[in-house]
Amino acid sequence: MTVLSVVVPSSLDGMRVDKAVALVADVSRSAVDVLVAEGRVRIDGTVVTSRRAVLRLGQEIEVDQGEDHVPAGPDGDPSVVFAVAYEDDDVIVVDKPAGLVVHPGAGHRTGTLVQGLLSRYPELSAMVAEVGSELDRPGIVHRLDRGTSGLMVVARTPAAYHSLVAQLGEREVSRSYRALVLGAVEGESGLVDAPIGRSVTSPTRMAVTRKGKEARTRYRVEQRFEDPVPSTLLTVSLETGRTHQIRVHLSAIGHPVVGDPVYSRGRSLPGASITRPFLHAYGLAFDHPVSGERMSFTSPMPDDLLVQLAELSG
């Protein structure tokens, strides 16, 4: 008997069991109905009796898939467009365009960066079994939000994967961003030190909460604008890597990222030309997993963000 076991990630928090099992097991909703009816779906060891049961972050789903089921990861897709800033036998540094989802998940099963990577680097598919990562995330050690552009590193070997994960855990990976925010930021630099966790009012959102995980974001003012309303261009660096960290922290201090549809608190930049959050991962540095050499990369600001800045400079 093949048993699929998945700890509920943030992307599935608050989702119905039938929808979640269909996604993670890659089966139809009708097939999920059969699995539930036969008592082959469990949450934290308890057999699910209703396909409408709602999942919560951290719960464990177990699905008895049958003797003949062979799990299949995502297929490569050569149509996925992304740039490679650097590659060698151990790592790939990707310059991700805005709008591209990093890995398959709820609502985005195809056309992701992972599928593009598998098309160019099919050996990545072997990484899942070798490092014990999730089936849909071969070589992925950190992510960027769909609307965020810029640099991220992908591991090509198990040794590189473990090294990069350890460096992220020890905060030895440097990640720098450019962000345009609403309002006139006080002072020339600052630190937001506030824990981030799942929002109690909206499970798909993150929030500053006492029960959250440690989160630290540093920022420095690069440029100020007055028209049509005050706004500030920041350089932002992460000391931790929580989901939506920059967007949540900057919104929490009263300066949401321009173009952010989730954490803008109803505010916007009048006449803004951009259609996504003004957030670009322009700087990335890490120690090479094999040589130990410190490697640094930069990504130029995309055209849509440059156009927005030019309009403000006017």
Secondary structure, 3 states (H helix, E strand, C coil): CEEEEEECCHHHCCCEHHHHHHHHHCCCHHHHHHHHHCCCEEECCEECCCCCCECCCCCEEEEEEECCCCCCCCCCCCCCCCEEEEECCCEEEEEECCCCCCCCECCECCCCHHHHHHHHCHHHHHHHHHHCCCCCCCCECCCCCCCCEEEEEEECCHHHHHHHHHHHHCCCCEEEEEEEEECCCCCCEEEEECCEEECCCCCCCEEECCCCECCEEEEEEEEEECCCCCEEEEEEEECCCCCCHHHHHHHHCCCCECCCCCCCCCCCCCCCCCCCCCEEEEEEEEECCCCCCEEEEECCCCHHHHHHHHHHHC
